[in-house]
Amino acid sequence: MIAFALMLFFACVAAWIVSPSAYVRFAGLLYAALAAGCAIERHLADSVALIVCAVAPVLLALALIRSNSARFAPAFACVAGIAAAATGIAVLALAPLLIAAAAIAFARRRSPQALAVSLALVAGAASYLAGSLPALMAFSSVGLLGAALQTSVEKPGGRDMGRIGVRRAR
């Protein structure tokens, strides 16, 4: 399990370096807390996983969708994650995750990378419900890196901000 924790931690570092979005960077910090919790103790990792599963996908959805109408969503997701960690009911934490994954998939219908991010988040949630914390970390690292790459490629306002990105051929 330490190998999966290291993989998730290095995915968080890569997302921090690549993405200009504050939402993706904060989600990376949450996933890094999950990786650190897995390295310390399994019981701590389960509690942290419920909070991270509720909040981090909502932050990734806000980074990919860029909607101002959902600015209170992280607060509701945080309350759901804390309630899930306090009661041990995983469905409370996975409801915001599924809503965020659906929002990513439907809001960016033509982006196969955004669809892959949403499927990775759902696969991580399903594997966690089946009892596999390492699979949650593996799928979460895929979703985090996909969202970080998606936000780094898109240039805000069409301006070149001095970042390296993929441009379309003319």
C-alpha positions as CSV (number, residue, x, y, z in Angstrom):
1,M,0.0,0.0,0.0
2,I,3.0,2.3,0.5
3,A,3.7,2.1,-3.3
4,F,0.2,3.3,-4.1
5,A,0.6,6.1,-1.5
6,L,3.8,7.2,-3.2
7,M,2.2,7.0,-6.6
8,L,-0.6,9.3,-5.4
9,F,1.8,11.6,-3.7
10,F,3.9,12.0,-6.9
11,A,0.7,12.5,-8.9
12,C,-0.1,15.4,-6.5
13,V,3.3,16.9,-7.0
14,A,3.0,16.7,-10.8
15,A,-0.5,18.2,-10.7
16,W,0.8,21.1,-8.6
17,I,3.5,21.7,-11.1
18,V,1.5,21.4,-14.3
19,S,-1.9,23.0,-13.4
20,P,-2.4,26.7,-13.1
21,S,-5.8,26.1,-11.4
22,A,-6.1,26.7,-7.7
23,Y,-8.9,24.2,-7.5
24,V,-6.7,21.4,-8.9
25,R,-3.9,22.4,-6.6
26,F,-6.1,22.2,-3.6
27,A,-7.5,18.9,-4.7
28,G,-3.9,17.7,-5.0
29,L,-3.3,18.8,-1.4
30,L,-6.3,16.7,-0.3
31,Y,-5.1,13.7,-2.2
32,A,-1.6,14.2,-0.7
33,A,-3.3,14.1,2.8
34,L,-4.8,10.8,1.7
35,A,-1.5,9.4,0.7
36,A,0.1,10.5,4.0
37,G,-2.8,8.9,5.9
38,C,-2.3,5.6,4.1
39,A,1.4,5.7,5.1
40,I,0.6,6.2,8.7
41,E,-2.4,4.0,9.6
42,R,-5.2,2.2,7.9
43,H,-7.9,3.5,10.2
44,L,-6.8,7.1,9.7
45,A,-6.7,6.5,6.0
46,D,-10.3,5.3,5.9
47,S,-11.5,8.5,7.7
48,V,-9.4,10.8,5.4
49,A,-10.5,8.9,2.3
50,L,-14.1,9.7,3.1
51,I,-13.4,13.4,3.4
52,V,-11.2,13.5,0.3
53,C,-13.7,11.5,-1.8
54,A,-16.3,14.1,-1.0
55,V,-14.4,17.3,-1.5
56,A,-11.6,16.7,-4.1
57,P,-13.8,15.6,-7.0
58,V,-16.0,18.7,-6.5
59,L,-12.9,20.9,-6.7
60,L,-11.8,19.1,-9.9
61,A,-15.3,19.6,-11.3
62,L,-15.1,23.3,-10.5
63,A,-11.7,23.6,-12.2
64,L,-12.9,21.8,-15.4
65,I,-16.3,23.4,-15.7
66,R,-15.5,26.9,-14.5
67,S,-18.9,27.8,-13.2
68,N,-19.5,30.6,-10.7
69,S,-23.0,29.3,-9.9
70,A,-21.5,26.3,-7.9
71,R,-19.2,28.2,-5.6
72,F,-20.9,26.9,-2.5
73,A,-20.5,23.2,-3.6
74,P,-17.2,22.7,-1.8
75,A,-18.7,23.7,1.5
76,F,-21.6,21.3,1.1
77,A,-19.1,18.5,0.0
78,C,-17.0,19.3,3.0
79,V,-20.0,18.9,5.3
80,A,-20.9,15.6,3.6
81,G,-17.3,14.3,3.9
82,I,-17.1,15.2,7.6
83,A,-20.5,13.6,8.3
84,A,-19.4,10.4,6.4
85,A,-16.1,10.3,8.4
86,A,-17.9,10.8,11.7
87,T,-20.7,8.2,11.0
88,G,-18.8,5.8,8.8
89,I,-21.5,5.9,6.2
90,A,-19.6,6.0,2.9
91,V,-22.6,6.9,0.8
92,L,-22.6,10.4,2.3
93,A,-19.1,11.0,0.9
94,L,-19.7,9.3,-2.4
95,A,-22.9,11.3,-3.3
96,P,-20.9,14.5,-4.0
97,L,-18.3,12.5,-5.9
98,L,-20.9,11.0,-8.2
99,I,-22.5,14.4,-8.8
100,A,-19.2,15.9,-9.6
101,A,-18.3,13.1,-12.0
102,A,-21.6,13.5,-13.7
103,A,-21.1,17.2,-14.0
104,I,-17.6,16.7,-15.5
105,A,-18.9,14.2,-18.0
106,F,-22.0,16.1,-19.1
107,A,-20.6,19.6,-19.1
108,R,-17.7,18.7,-21.3
109,R,-19.3,16.2,-23.6
110,R,-16.8,16.5,-26.4
111,S,-13.7,16.1,-24.3
112,P,-12.6,12.4,-24.0
113,Q,-10.1,13.4,-21.4
114,A,-12.8,14.9,-19.2
115,L,-14.9,11.8,-19.6
116,A,-11.8,9.7,-18.6
117,V,-11.4,11.9,-15.5
118,S,-15.0,11.3,-14.5
119,L,-14.8,7.6,-15.1
120,A,-11.6,7.3,-13.1
121,L,-13.3,9.1,-10.2
122,V,-16.3,6.7,-10.3
123,A,-14.0,3.7,-10.6
124,G,-12.1,4.8,-7.5
125,A,-15.4,5.2,-5.6
126,A,-16.6,1.8,-6.7
127,S,-13.3,0.2,-5.7
128,Y,-13.3,1.9,-2.3
129,L,-16.8,0.6,-1.7
130,A,-15.5,-2.9,-2.5
131,G,-12.9,-2.4,0.2
132,S,-9.8,-1.6,-1.9
133,L,-8.0,1.5,-0.7
134,P,-5.1,1.0,-3.0
135,A,-7.4,1.0,-6.1
136,L,-8.9,4.3,-4.8
137,M,-5.5,5.8,-4.7
138,A,-4.6,4.5,-8.2
139,F,-7.8,5.8,-9.8
140,S,-7.6,9.1,-7.9
141,S,-4.1,9.7,-9.2
142,V,-5.4,9.1,-12.8
143,G,-8.3,11.5,-12.3
144,L,-6.1,14.1,-10.7
145,L,-3.5,14.0,-13.4
146,G,-6.1,14.0,-16.1
147,A,-7.8,17.1,-14.6
148,A,-4.4,18.8,-14.2
149,L,-3.5,18.2,-17.8
150,Q,-6.9,19.3,-19.0
151,T,-6.6,22.7,-17.2
152,S,-3.0,23.2,-18.3
153,V,-3.7,22.8,-22.0
154,E,-6.5,25.3,-22.1
155,K,-5.3,28.9,-22.2
156,P,-7.6,31.4,-20.4
157,G,-8.9,34.1,-22.8
158,G,-6.7,32.9,-25.7
159,R,-3.6,34.7,-24.3
160,D,-0.3,33.1,-24.0
161,M,0.6,33.1,-20.3
162,G,4.1,31.8,-20.8
163,R,3.1,28.2,-20.1
164,I,3.8,25.3,-22.3
165,G,0.7,23.9,-23.9
166,V,-0.6,21.9,-26.8
167,R,-1.7,24.0,-29.7
168,R,-3.8,23.0,-32.7
169,A,-2.1,22.7,-36.0
170,R,-3.0,25.4,-38.5
